[in-house]
Amino acid sequence: MLNKELLENRLNRIVNLYDNLDSLIDKLPVKLPNGAKNQIKKIIFGNKEISEIISGLKERRPPRLIMVGRTGVGKSSLINAIFGKYIAKTSPVEIGTNQLKRYNYESDGDILFEVIDTRGIAESSTESLTTAEDDLKKAIEDFDPDAILFLSNATERARMDEDVTYIKSLYEEVGTQIPLLTVLTHVDNLEPSRIKESNQYTDSKKKNISDKKLQMENLLKEFEVACSTVILVSTYIEWNKENPHLLSLEEQKNLIIDFDGRYNIDELVDFLENNLDFRASIHLMMTTRIDKAVRKISNLIIKAFAVASTTVAITPIPFSDIAVLVPLQLILIIFIAYLSGADIDKESAKEFLLSAGGVGALGYGLRTLAQQGGKALNLLTPGAGSAVSSALAFSGTFSIGKAAQAYYIDKKSKGEVEDIMKNANEETEGK
């Protein structure tokens, strides 16, 4: 079974391939004409998407969040619900004032989230020397958060107005562009409140949830709070021991879920993964949904290489663009194979490229080249002139990437891979 350590090893292998691109290109099963190697390196190293992926893999780190909400709204419970286990909150550090504290949420020595917990809404003290706005400014300046989570209790309609007024004043004062996510908690307590299993929610309970979401969206619109997505969740979990907060760290680590009443946590995690800094997003995926992490990284790599391949056709080069495109696709295949944990040599990469889709190296996008089979792959005709357009280069590369994903990651048969490649090609042609 895939675990975080195994995936880290795979990601490190991909980074090493990228960092030693000269060596990788030299080992490809193709004969490159003069200048092709430098052109391949230029395309890969110059592609913004590929560069961001590699940087994200190298510099992956825990997400940094600022949580704003009333005391008791369920900040720690939300963290527990995301990871599905009781997460120890450690290392409280005051941030300039005793109204702000920074915590690391850890599990088995691994930091999962870094969180600044602000003073509760409507809990400012007259004795405080700073305002909530000043505190938040300080936190943003020192902490550089990936997102701000604004938590409000879905069952307290009257307080929702106050909460929105508060977050509006904070955002206006701070003037930040940091992603803001509004999270309505405790939806399990909406009527009928006796129903806690999310898969048993009645139509009336679902309607109440939808109504609450609409209420908050309208409030945010009315108060002109920009750039906020609204997600409603239940973080309700019963552990196998009572009062888990009173247990020792060792006992907390061994807690298991006795009753799971969580709702909509996947949507919340999806938002975070798609809106956080990529370095933080990778770390979050690896600690919450590791199988999805493999596929998401794979999809990003495929798309990045497909985009990179379009420059082959639009950049004038003094030799056949096929001499650049085929090695790019071979490197893509090797990246996907390494991500799956497979050990792939140059001959097996060549064999896959020739057999993908049953029609040869560039499949559906480059039928003319495919008809030449192995001769074309060995690039015996450099200088043949432009053979591909940007659209065909993208389509062919994307299809081959999807085929490699299906074969190496999803363990599909070659027949299934052929169908997937056809569908991928049709998908790109339709865009």
SEKE-254773 format. One record per residue (C-alpha): residue number from 1; x, y, z. Coordinates in nm, 4 decimals. Layout:
N
   nr         x         y         z
  NUM         X         Y         Z
...
//
This chain:
431
   nr         x         y         z
    1    0.0000    0.0000    0.0000
    2    0.1256    0.3440   -0.0934
    3    0.2329    0.5574    0.2001
    4    0.3789    0.9050    0.2373
    5    0.7399    0.7826    0.2534
    6    0.7075    0.5816   -0.0677
    7    0.5489    0.8740   -0.2497
    8    0.8213    1.1083   -0.1244
    9    1.0821    0.8724   -0.2715
   10    0.9015    0.8725   -0.6056
   11    0.8757    1.2506   -0.6136
   12    1.2436    1.2808   -0.5297
   13    1.3264    1.0524   -0.8233
   14    1.1331    1.2798   -1.0583
   15    1.3145    1.5848   -0.9213
   16    1.6469    1.4060   -0.9759
   17    1.5499    1.3277   -1.3351
   18    1.4742    1.6943   -1.3933
   19    1.7931    1.8118   -1.2254
   20    1.9976    1.5679   -1.4347
   21    1.8182    1.6239   -1.7630
   22    2.1405    1.6030   -1.9665
   23    2.1999    1.2499   -1.8467
   24    1.8388    1.1505   -1.9049
   25    1.8378    1.2822   -2.2629
   26    2.1654    1.1028   -2.3364
   27    2.0055    0.7738   -2.2319
   28    1.6935    0.8091   -2.4471
   29    1.6504    0.5401   -2.7172
   30    1.6682    0.7923   -3.0024
   31    1.9413    0.9429   -3.2138
   32    1.9279    1.3187   -3.1846
   33    2.0488    1.5540   -3.4588
   34    2.2800    1.8390   -3.3669
   35    2.1079    2.1034   -3.1596
   36    1.8090    1.8886   -3.0640
   37    1.9339    1.8222   -2.7108
   38    1.9700    2.1911   -2.6321
   39    1.6272    2.2619   -2.7807
   40    1.4690    1.9920   -2.5616
   41    1.6349    2.1363   -2.2498
   42    1.5278    2.4860   -2.3474
   43    1.1659    2.3783   -2.3861
   44    1.1526    2.1826   -2.0594
   45    1.3450    2.4296   -1.8449
   46    1.1639    2.7237   -2.0046
   47    0.8153    2.5892   -1.9469
   48    0.6491    2.7704   -1.6548
   49    0.4142    2.4842   -1.5657
   50    0.6901    2.2221   -1.5510
   51    0.9129    2.4553   -1.3512
   52    0.6363    2.5233   -1.0966
   53    0.5663    2.1512   -1.0554
   54    0.9308    2.0706   -0.9894
   55    0.9675    2.3647   -0.7503
   56    0.6554    2.2531   -0.5679
   57    0.7892    1.8994   -0.5334
   58    1.1244    2.0246   -0.4073
   59    0.9893    2.2798   -0.1626
   60    0.6708    2.1117   -0.0404
   61    0.5687    2.2345    0.3026
   62    0.2723    2.2309    0.5434
   63   -0.0142    2.4670    0.4589
   64   -0.0275    2.7896    0.6589
   65   -0.3768    2.8998    0.7587
   66   -0.5279    3.1822    0.9576
   67   -0.8554    3.0868    1.1249
   68   -1.1081    3.3541    1.2141
   69   -1.4204    3.2691    1.4116
   70   -1.5918    3.2684    1.7459
   71   -1.4653    3.0535    2.0290
   72   -1.6336    2.7130    2.0043
   73   -1.7013    2.7353    1.6320
   74   -1.4928    2.4217    1.5810
   75   -1.1476    2.5200    1.4574
   76   -0.9579    2.2234    1.6013
   77   -1.2442    1.9887    1.5156
   78   -1.2138    2.0997    1.1543
   79   -0.8452    2.0017    1.1463
   80   -0.9302    1.6622    1.2987
   81   -1.2060    1.6092    1.0436
   82   -0.9756    1.6875    0.7505
   83   -0.7249    1.4207    0.8532
   84   -0.9669    1.1739    1.0079
   85   -0.7701    1.1427    1.3274
   86   -0.7151    1.3307    1.6490
   87   -0.4399    1.5778    1.5694
   88   -0.2278    1.7083    1.8529
   89   -0.2080    2.0876    1.8666
   90    0.1461    2.1784    1.9713
   91    0.3936    2.4640    1.9936
   92    0.1726    2.7572    2.0916
   93    0.3627    3.0779    2.0219
   94    0.2248    3.4246    2.0860
   95    0.2339    3.6508    1.7806
   96    0.3031    3.9992    1.9137
   97   -0.0012    3.9889    2.1414
   98   -0.1676    3.7356    2.3633
   99   -0.4705    3.7552    2.1353
  100   -0.2985    3.5572    1.8577
  101   -0.1334    3.2186    1.8872
  102    0.0428    3.0086    1.6304
  103    0.0066    2.6315    1.6468
  104    0.1559    2.3371    1.4649
  105   -0.0899    2.0529    1.4215
  106    0.1258    1.7399    1.4288
  107    0.0888    1.3664    1.3841
  108    0.3750    1.1232    1.4429
  109    0.6226    1.4109    1.4382
  110    0.4993    1.5346    1.1007
  111    0.3588    1.8884    1.0839
  112    0.0288    1.8737    0.8951
  113   -0.0909    2.2331    0.9312
  114    0.0514    2.5558    1.0675
  115   -0.2348    2.7637    1.2021
  116   -0.2748    3.1062    1.3546
  117   -0.5824    3.1152    1.5757
  118   -0.7148    3.4687    1.6062
  119   -0.9075    3.6163    1.8973
  120   -1.2720    3.5108    1.8830
  121   -1.5157    3.7312    1.6984
  122   -1.6819    3.9821    1.9337
  123   -1.4305    3.8958    2.2043
  124   -1.2027    4.1963    2.1829
  125   -1.0971    4.3204    2.5222
  126   -1.0955    4.6855    2.6233
  127   -0.7647    4.6102    2.7928
  128   -0.6021    4.5053    2.4660
  129   -0.3449    4.7459    2.3278
  130   -0.4103    4.6369    1.9693
  131   -0.7181    4.5994    1.7475
  132   -0.8230    4.2800    1.5763
  133   -0.7331    4.4429    1.2436
  134   -0.3828    4.5238    1.3680
  135   -0.3440    4.1674    1.4919
  136   -0.4481    4.0237    1.1575
  137   -0.2129    4.2565    0.9708
  138    0.0696    4.1416    1.1953
  139   -0.0203    3.7772    1.1430
  140   -0.0294    3.8133    0.7648
  141    0.2990    4.0003    0.7615
  142    0.4829    3.7486    0.9814
  143    0.3087    3.4286    0.8784
  144    0.2493    3.4703    0.5011
  145   -0.0613    3.2471    0.5096
  146   -0.1872    3.0439    0.2148
  147   -0.5523    3.1092    0.3023
  148   -0.7817    3.2609    0.5613
  149   -1.0614    3.0396    0.6886
  150   -1.3631    3.2322    0.8151
  151   -1.5672    2.9971    1.0343
  152   -1.9266    3.0615    1.1366
  153   -2.1832    2.8383    1.3063
  154   -2.4583    2.7406    1.0619
  155   -2.7133    2.7086    1.3411
  156   -2.6775    3.0663    1.4657
  157   -2.8487    3.2827    1.2053
  158   -2.8424    3.6076    1.4069
  159   -2.4673    3.5870    1.4604
  160   -2.3955    3.5249    1.0929
  161   -2.4671    3.8920    1.0216
  162   -2.2234    3.9995    1.2925
  163   -1.9621    3.7553    1.1691
  164   -1.9833    3.8815    0.8104
  165   -1.9613    4.2430    0.9280
  166   -1.6496    4.1489    1.1236
  167   -1.4730    3.9681    0.8376
  168   -1.5601    4.2527    0.5995
  169   -1.3976    4.5095    0.8269
  170   -1.0918    4.2898    0.8661
  171   -1.0479    4.2336    0.4948
  172   -1.1037    4.5980    0.4059
  173   -0.8536    4.7138    0.6650
  174   -0.5921    4.4577    0.5716
  175   -0.6489    4.4864    0.1960
  176   -0.5237    4.1362    0.1268
  177   -0.5685    3.9152   -0.1782
  178   -0.5184    3.5972    0.0202
  179   -0.7853    3.3363   -0.0643
  180   -1.0777    3.3581    0.1769
  181   -1.2853    3.0492    0.2465
  182   -1.6091    3.0784    0.4430
  183   -1.6852    2.7590    0.6334
  184   -2.0233    2.7065    0.7983
  185   -1.9812    2.4453    1.0699
  186   -2.2199    2.2274    1.2729
  187   -2.4559    2.1508    0.9834
  188   -2.5267    1.8199    1.1597
  189   -2.7224    2.0266    1.4131
  190   -2.9597    2.1643    1.1511
  191   -3.3053    2.0105    1.1636
  192   -3.3666    1.7241    1.1923
  193   -3.0690    1.7395    1.4288
  194   -3.1081    1.3793    1.5452
  195   -2.9673    1.2605    1.2104
  196   -2.5895    1.2616    1.2301
  197   -2.4919    1.0137    0.9556
  198   -2.4280    1.2215    0.6449
  199   -2.5449    0.9433    0.4128
  200   -2.8772    0.9413    0.5979
  201   -2.9525    1.3123    0.5619
  202   -3.3166    1.3602    0.4666
  203   -3.4358    1.5873    0.1883
  204   -3.5536    1.8391    0.4483
  205   -3.2104    1.8445    0.6155
  206   -3.0388    1.8852    0.2784
  207   -3.2746    2.1726    0.1988
  208   -3.1908    2.3390    0.5296
  209   -2.8218    2.3049    0.4435
  210   -2.8785    2.4574    0.0985
  211   -3.0799    2.7416    0.2517
  212   -2.7989    2.8186    0.4976
  213   -2.5471    2.8281    0.2157
  214   -2.7655    3.0672    0.0179
  215   -2.8132    3.2873    0.3256
  216   -2.4399    3.3201    0.3774
  217   -2.3695    3.3781    0.0075
  218   -2.6320    3.6548    0.0032
  219   -2.4845    3.8096    0.3180
  220   -2.1361    3.8101    0.1708
  221   -2.2720    3.9656   -0.1474
  222   -2.4730    4.2243    0.0459
  223   -2.1701    4.3264    0.2518
  224   -1.9479    4.3126   -0.0588
  225   -1.7060    4.0588    0.0807
  226   -1.5168    3.9533   -0.2289
  227   -1.3498    3.6289   -0.3336
  228   -1.5096    3.4006   -0.0776
  229   -1.6348    3.0504   -0.1472
  230   -1.8896    2.9109    0.0985
  231   -1.8635    2.5482    0.2110
  232   -2.0869    2.3862    0.4731
  233   -1.9443    2.1034    0.6804
  234   -2.0030    1.8777    0.9729
  235   -1.6935    1.7849    1.1711
  236   -1.8886    1.5616    1.4087
  237   -1.6752    1.2692    1.5252
  238   -1.7130    1.0446    1.8268
  239   -1.3837    0.8915    1.9397
  240   -1.3410    0.5582    2.1123
  241   -1.2544    0.7387    2.4375
  242   -1.4327    1.0254    2.6080
  243   -1.2801    1.3707    2.6596
  244   -0.9907    1.3182    2.4170
  245   -0.8508    1.6646    2.4948
  246   -0.7740    1.5446    2.8469
  247   -0.5716    1.2443    2.7301
  248   -0.1949    1.2272    2.6993
  249   -0.0353    1.2796    2.3588
  250    0.0333    0.9075    2.3335
  251   -0.3297    0.8249    2.4108
  252   -0.4510    1.0847    2.1624
  253   -0.2323    0.9322    1.8926
  254   -0.4030    0.5943    1.9421
  255   -0.7588    0.7269    1.9274
  256   -0.9797    0.5826    1.6568
  257   -1.3120    0.7029    1.5190
  258   -1.6049    0.5314    1.6893
  259   -1.8724    0.7234    1.4967
  260   -1.8127    0.9269    1.1815
  261   -2.0593    1.2091    1.1195
  262   -1.8395    1.4156    0.8879
  263   -2.0034    1.5912    0.5957
  264   -1.8589    1.7689    0.2907
  265   -1.4977    1.7509    0.4075
  266   -1.3846    1.6365    0.0624
  267   -1.5214    1.9555   -0.0924
  268   -1.3303    2.1584    0.1642
  269   -1.0066    1.9726    0.0940
  270   -1.0629    2.0106   -0.2816
  271   -1.0868    2.3876   -0.2377
  272   -0.7683    2.4010   -0.0336
  273   -0.5754    2.1809   -0.2773
  274   -0.6842    2.3945   -0.5721
  275   -0.6256    2.7342   -0.4118
  276   -0.3237    2.6968   -0.1852
  277    0.0332    2.7619   -0.2890
  278    0.1334    2.4516   -0.4874
  279    0.4055    2.3647   -0.2356
  280    0.1432    2.3531    0.0382
  281   -0.1106    2.1782   -0.1832
  282    0.1312    1.8916   -0.2506
  283    0.1957    1.8484    0.1219
  284   -0.1777    1.8515    0.1976
  285   -0.2517    1.5875   -0.0656
  286    0.0267    1.3662    0.0657
  287   -0.1136    1.3765    0.4184
  288   -0.4850    1.3481    0.3430
  289   -0.5553    1.1674    0.0151
  290   -0.2332    1.0114   -0.1036
  291   -0.3831    0.8086   -0.3906
  292   -0.5445    1.1230   -0.5278
  293   -0.2111    1.2984   -0.4885
  294   -0.0501    1.0586   -0.7355
  295   -0.3213    1.1169   -0.9940
  296   -0.3298    1.4938   -0.9464
  297    0.0471    1.5257   -0.9827
  298    0.0307    1.2969   -1.2853
  299   -0.2386    1.5139   -1.4460
  300   -0.0348    1.8274   -1.3833
  301    0.2756    1.6738   -1.5397
  302    0.0807    1.5544   -1.8450
  303   -0.0774    1.8933   -1.9050
  304    0.2527    2.0753   -1.8533
  305    0.4344    1.8571   -2.1060
  306    0.1458    1.8884   -2.3524
  307    0.1682    2.2680   -2.3265
  308    0.5467    2.2523   -2.3591
  309    0.5155    2.0417   -2.6742
  310    0.3249    2.3185   -2.8522
  311    0.6396    2.5289   -2.8632
  312    0.8046    2.2628   -3.0783
  313    0.5878    2.3615   -3.3712
  314    0.5933    2.7387   -3.3238
  315    0.9670    2.7745   -3.2580
  316    1.1726    2.7774   -3.5816
  317    1.4480    2.5171   -3.5542
  318    1.6994    2.4056   -3.8165
  319    1.6070    2.0363   -3.7818
  320    1.2974    1.8215   -3.7736
  321    1.0572    1.9135   -3.4957
  322    0.9916    1.5405   -3.4604
  323    1.3464    1.5120   -3.3309
  324    1.2387    1.7256   -3.0353
  325    0.8805    1.6092   -2.9881
  326    0.9527    1.2364   -2.9597
  327    1.2167    1.2800   -2.6839
  328    0.9776    1.5112   -2.4959
  329    0.7140    1.2404   -2.5021
  330    0.9631    0.9753   -2.3933
  331    1.0633    1.1912   -2.0961
  332    0.6947    1.2359   -2.0094
  333    0.6452    0.8590   -2.0111
  334    0.9463    0.8094   -1.7840
  335    0.8190    1.0747   -1.5395
  336    0.4778    0.9055   -1.5186
  337    0.6345    0.5620   -1.4772
  338    0.8582    0.6845   -1.1944
  339    0.5580    0.8477   -1.0266
  340    0.3861    0.5086   -1.0304
  341    0.6895    0.3489   -0.8663
  342    0.7862    0.1512   -1.1769
  343    1.1462    0.1045   -1.2829
  344    1.1542    0.1822   -1.6520
  345    1.4526    0.1704   -1.8824
  346    1.4947    0.3370   -2.2179
  347    1.3921    0.0309   -2.4170
  348    1.0667   -0.0199   -2.2267
  349    0.9856    0.3504   -2.2710
  350    1.0493    0.3120   -2.6437
  351    0.8336    0.0005   -2.6588
  352    0.5478    0.1782   -2.4831
  353    0.5716    0.4801   -2.7113
  354    0.5620    0.2603   -3.0220
  355    0.2708    0.0510   -2.8991
  356    0.0600    0.3225   -2.7370
  357   -0.2753    0.3232   -2.9075
  358   -0.1612    0.0504   -3.1426
  359   -0.0602    0.2994   -3.4124
  360    0.2862    0.4109   -3.3167
  361    0.4717    0.6870   -3.1444
  362    0.2534    0.9900   -3.2031
  363   -0.0715    0.8020   -3.2437
  364   -0.3750    0.9969   -3.3442
  365   -0.2151    1.3354   -3.3815
  366    0.0702    1.2350   -3.6135
  367   -0.0480    0.9539   -3.8394
  368    0.2107    1.0212   -4.1039
  369    0.4960    0.9738   -3.8598
  370    0.3284    0.6694   -3.7097
  371    0.3271    0.4940   -4.0461
  372    0.7074    0.5037   -4.0431
  373    0.7150    0.3118   -3.7126
  374    1.0595    0.2366   -3.5738
  375    1.2376    0.4181   -3.8530
  376    1.0727    0.7440   -3.7480
  377    1.1482    0.6794   -3.3844
  378    1.5163    0.6382   -3.4625
  379    1.5005    0.9784   -3.6346
  380    1.6955    0.8836   -3.9427
  381    1.5589    1.1788   -4.1343
  382    1.6548    1.4954   -3.9414
  383    1.5935    1.8155   -4.1303
  384    1.2718    1.6826   -4.2820
  385    1.1027    2.0088   -4.1955
  386    0.8010    2.0935   -3.9887
  387    0.5715    1.7941   -3.9418
  388    0.3439    1.9019   -3.6615
  389    0.1231    2.1916   -3.5650
  390    0.0848    2.3163   -3.2113
  391   -0.2607    2.1580   -3.1863
  392   -0.1381    1.8174   -3.3017
  393    0.1649    1.8351   -3.0740
  394   -0.0579    1.9111   -2.7735
  395   -0.3117    1.6437   -2.8654
  396   -0.0536    1.3737   -2.9294
  397    0.1471    1.4478   -2.6149
  398   -0.1612    1.4726   -2.3939
  399   -0.2929    1.1416   -2.5298
  400    0.0379    0.9658   -2.4728
  401    0.0553    1.1037   -2.1187
  402   -0.2946    0.9744   -2.0444
  403   -0.2031    0.6369   -2.1896
  404    0.1065    0.6202   -1.9687
  405   -0.1053    0.7179   -1.6668
  406   -0.3545    0.4424   -1.7418
  407   -0.0844    0.1813   -1.7972
  408    0.1605    0.2601   -1.5164
  409   -0.0569    0.4202   -1.2469
  410   -0.3981    0.2631   -1.3071
  411   -0.2522   -0.0734   -1.4194
  412   -0.4811   -0.0932   -1.7217
  413   -0.4365   -0.3492   -1.9979
  414   -0.3011   -0.2415   -2.3354
  415   -0.6501   -0.2743   -2.4832
  416   -0.7918   -0.0423   -2.2204
  417   -0.5000    0.1962   -2.2705
  418   -0.5821    0.2167   -2.6405
  419   -0.9400    0.3237   -2.5634
  420   -0.8197    0.5796   -2.3093
  421   -0.5763    0.7259   -2.5591
  422   -0.8509    0.7584   -2.8188
  423   -1.0778    0.9333   -2.5689
  424   -0.7977    1.1652   -2.4590
  425   -0.7257    1.2583   -2.8180
  426   -1.0941    1.3273   -2.8846
  427   -1.1089    1.5369   -2.5671
  428   -0.8217    1.7599   -2.6756
  429   -0.9509    1.7896   -3.0315
  430   -1.2859    1.9062   -2.8958
  431   -1.1288    2.1972   -2.7060
//
